[in-house]
Amino acid sequence: MLKILQGRFGPYCQLCVRRVADGTRKAENTRQLAVSRRTLTGSLNAHASKTNLLILQRTVRAQGCLKNMHIRTQRIEKPLLRIILGPQLVVCTQQVRHMGGLSRALGTVGRFLRVRYLIFTGAIGGGVAANQTYESWKQHIPDMKWLKHYIPEPETLDKMAVPFRQARELVNRIHLPEKGWLGEKFPKMKDMSDWLSHGSNKELGSIFSDDSETTKSVLPKIGISPFSRDDGTKGSTMSDDRARQDSMNEEILKMQTKYQKEVDRLEKENRDLRKQLNLMEQKTGRKRKMNKSLIDMYSEILDVLTDFDSSYNTQDHLPRVVVVGDQSAGKTSVLEMIARARIFPRGSGEMMTRSPVKVTLSEGPYHVAQFKDSTREFDLTKEEDTEALRKEVEHRMKKSVKGGQTVSTECISMSVKGPGIQRMVLVDLPGIISTETTVMAPDTKEGIKRLVKSYMENPNAIILCIQDGSLDAERSNVTDVVSQIDPSGKRTIFVLTKVDLAESNLYNPNRIKSILDGELFPMKALGYFAVVTGKGNSNDSIDTIRKYENEFFQKSKLLQDGALKVTQTNTNNLSMAVSELFWKMVKENIEQQTDAFKATRYNLETEWKNNFPRLRELDRDELFEKAKGEILDEVISLGAVSPKQWEIMFRKKLWERTATHMFENIYLPAAQAETVGEFNTMVDIKLSEWAYHALPKKSVEVGWDVLHQEFSHLADKDKKKNASEHDEVFNRLKLAVIEGSKSTHNWESKAEESLRVMQRNTLEDRAVQDKQQWDTSVNFMEEALKEQLEKNEVTLRELTGPGSWEQWRHWTYRTPEHKNRIATRNELERILKPQNKHRPTLSQDELTTVKQTLQSQGIEVDAEFIKQTWYHVFREKFIKRALQQCSDCKKGFYYYQHNVPNSGLECHEVVLFWRIHRMLEMTSNALRQQVMNNEARRLERIIKDVLDDFSEDTDRLKKLLTGRPVDLAEELKKVRQIQEKLEEFIEALNREK
């Protein structure tokens, strides 16, 4: 067909087109909309030519229906354009042919294609409709995915089937019992029946007890096992649970330890930064200006005065409220009512307040508490924060108590802020006790009294005397102590607690009235108050107790009968009265205290100018920072030591530590061998054993010693170099740091194992490669032998006494022991002369001969005396012989290299010293690498940690940095600080007025 269209008929019959178009115009009324023709010209041979697109006309019927103009021609045109004609055909209108048959053929093809399109479109539409129907049905079908969690996988089913198959095989192998087996059981059942008929109720009740006689005797007779089958499984399950619980506890402890270390690290960094900031402020003289409340400023002054001890007897006479009373009288409860929060630990009938607690109360928008040395704020409106605060107070109290004591004098400082709280400073003290229990220290009673009196003896301290109203007045101890300290009662306020219990138990209301009028107790006070601090339940909140207190006094018979006055009741009235008295005394005494510290400062500065005019005034912290810088500089100077210097020091120290062992345990025994082979075998065995056990450990010890000796040497060298600037105060501190670093620094554990491998490999190599190595080993052997000979001669000289020249020059004489030693030496040398080689020890016959010979000369010595002399005499001769052999082997490398037989030279000892020399060089190099790469930096970190520990231990620093200049500078620093704070407080107080 393509050939026909491309041949003589042409690509398209123009006559057919015209005929179809005329027929269409006759049959229908048409309205031409648009005819667009696009022709792309090009050569017939070009592949980029495109077909003409013919957009035909649309027709509109008279009734308003739209139809395609080319409906009738579609049978020919669309198949022709879309199917038969390719994209490269071009319509040629010059050749006009009659194509009636062709048109009919094309029409048939078009109808066929249209049917195909209808079928294909219907199939697609049906699929889409089926899919939509399925989706609509799917919404109503329940979700069955949950079955996947319950239906096992095929592999799991196969695994589950295996036990069933095994069980079936096992059942097939089981054989039924023979006939008559049940009859054998009847006697046992009879025994059971007899026992049940004659048994007691007690036996019946204990039938299932594991320890009963029934379980052990009757149950086995009827075929029942007296032990449970699940004991093992249950025990294993319990053990697994216990192991899991232990592992979880270990993980929790590890996490707590990790977080605690992180908290400690952050607190340590915070302290270091605060210290650096304070030192910077002292050097520059610039102070940070922060807006502080009046009561906070006053509390800081009291904190500084707590540790102040002046040599000029300037005592702390600033006012504060001291809360005293008998144990369990309600001191802590009164303080909590004033602070409006339960901030102290509670106990039933036991001592809870074990140290002084200074509480600074002030008004603020939020009810919070905070310790002086911590940045954490406890929200007192939350029970968990309040509980944490109580635990922290209890922890600090127990921590402050020294070993073997019950109470402590160390003061815990904290502040409490909240709405409506009166401004004042209170100190809660341990309660006075009447009897010491067995768990208390022997001097607890007197110690508490001394502590209480030390706070009350301050002439400006306000004494808040707490008395238990529910107990008899005759049992009071605190009133006697208060009457001794403040007999006139000018600064005492009396508080009667537990008035609700007193009212319910008291038959004579006038008794309480006499107490509050100051007529019953032998003491006087400025004011008397009655309060209620609880309902009997320690878990009640402060708001509940305050409400109960107000309701009680409103209904109290004591108040109605006139035994109580309204102004004498309620903790709110008490706190207002105490606060008013506190500030009155502060304003009256603050300037007088400031003048006293001004005078003290003048006296201290005058003493410094007269006694230490050329010294710089440095307190203990500044001296420590200066010493710390010098020590760290000395540690850093370890990096300036050259590698060659390190290796020389390691080699020298290692040979000093190992030379004696090498001579006595390796060289000397092996030298007694008859042949070279025996010598080498013995040497190999002893060197291998030495390198495996003792040598690596000794090498690590040498490395540790050399490192610390070099650090100490650098410290001494720096002290001598800067002798004019060196301060002798630092000497004890530096020695303590060095000793602390030695006790903490341990060499890396892997170093010993690596040294063991290298040393064994080095000592196993017996080859001397060239003449240079041979000369090195000969020189090393000669030096080592001369060194040993010199040591031996010195020892012999000490044993035999001074020679003739020394006697004449130094006017010394030989003792009888020296003469006996000389005679013994001469006899032993006679034994050695005829023998070229002798064993290192004397035989019994030789020992007897020498002893008898000396006796014939009138010299009595014992065997130990002879052996001691022999030790040095033999070594002297042995070393001299080895030196002669070493001298002969200086030119023996040729004979060794070519293994010349019968040369007369025995130079195998030179090879031994070459192996030792190589081991020393290799070990020194390895130790040098370990020091320069790792150990020096580890030592620096350890020294920093030791210095940090010293900086936190103030007691230790006082012992290490001592002297009158240090103490005077420290005292001057505190006096200046107190004076500045007092002047700042007075200025703020005047502004408030």
Buried (B, 14 or more C-beta within 10 A) or exposed (E): EEEEBEEEBBBBBBEBBEBBBEEBEEEBEBEEEEEEEEEEEEEEEEEEBBBBEBEBBBBBEEEEEEEEBBEBBBBBBBBBBEEBBEEBBBBEEEEBBEBEEBBEBBBEBBEEBBEEEEEEEEEEEEEEEEEEEEEEEEEEEEEEEEEEEEEEEEEEEEEEEEEEEEEEEEEEEEEEEEEEEEEEEEEBEEBBEEBEEEBEEEBEEBBEEEEBEBBEEBBEBEEEEBEEEEEEEEEEEEEEEEEEEEEEEEEEEEEEEEEEEEEEEEEEEEBEEEBEEEBEEBEEEEEEEEEBBBBBBBBBBBBBBEEBEBEBEBBBBBBBBBBBBBBBBBBBBBBBBBBBBBBBBBEEEEBBBBBBBBBBBBEBEEBBBBBBEEEEBBBBEEEEBBEBBBEBBBEBBEEBBEEEBBBBBBBBBBBBBBEEBBBBBBBBBBBBBEEBEEEBBEEBBEBBBEBBEEBBEBBBBBBBBBBBBBBEBEEBBBBEBBBEBBEEBEBBBBBBBBBBBBBEEBEEBEBBBBBBEBEBBEBBBBBBBBBBBBBEEEEBEBEEBBEBBBEBBEEBEBBEEEBBBEEBBBBBBBBEBBBEBBBEBBBEBBEEBBEBBBEBBEBBBEBBEEEBEEEEEBBBBBBBBBBBEBBBEBBEBBEEBEEEEBBEBBBBBBBEBBBEBBBEBBBBBBBBBEEEEEBBEBBBEBBEEBBEEEBBEBBBBBBBBBBBEBBBEBBEEBBEEEEEEBBEBBBBBBEBBBEBBBEBBEBEEEBBEEBBEBBBEBBEEEEBEEEEBBBBBBBBBBEBBEBBBEBBBEBBEEBBBBEEEEEEEEEEEBEEEBEBBBBBBEBBEEBBEEEEEBEBEBEEEBBEBBBEBBEEEEBEBEEEBBEBBBBBBBBBBBBEBBBEBBEEBBEBBEBBEEEEEEEEBBBBBBBBBBBBBBBBBBBBBBBBBBBBEEBBBBBBEBBBEBBBEBBEEEEBBEEBBEEEBBBBBBBBBBBBBBBEBBBBBBEBBEEEE
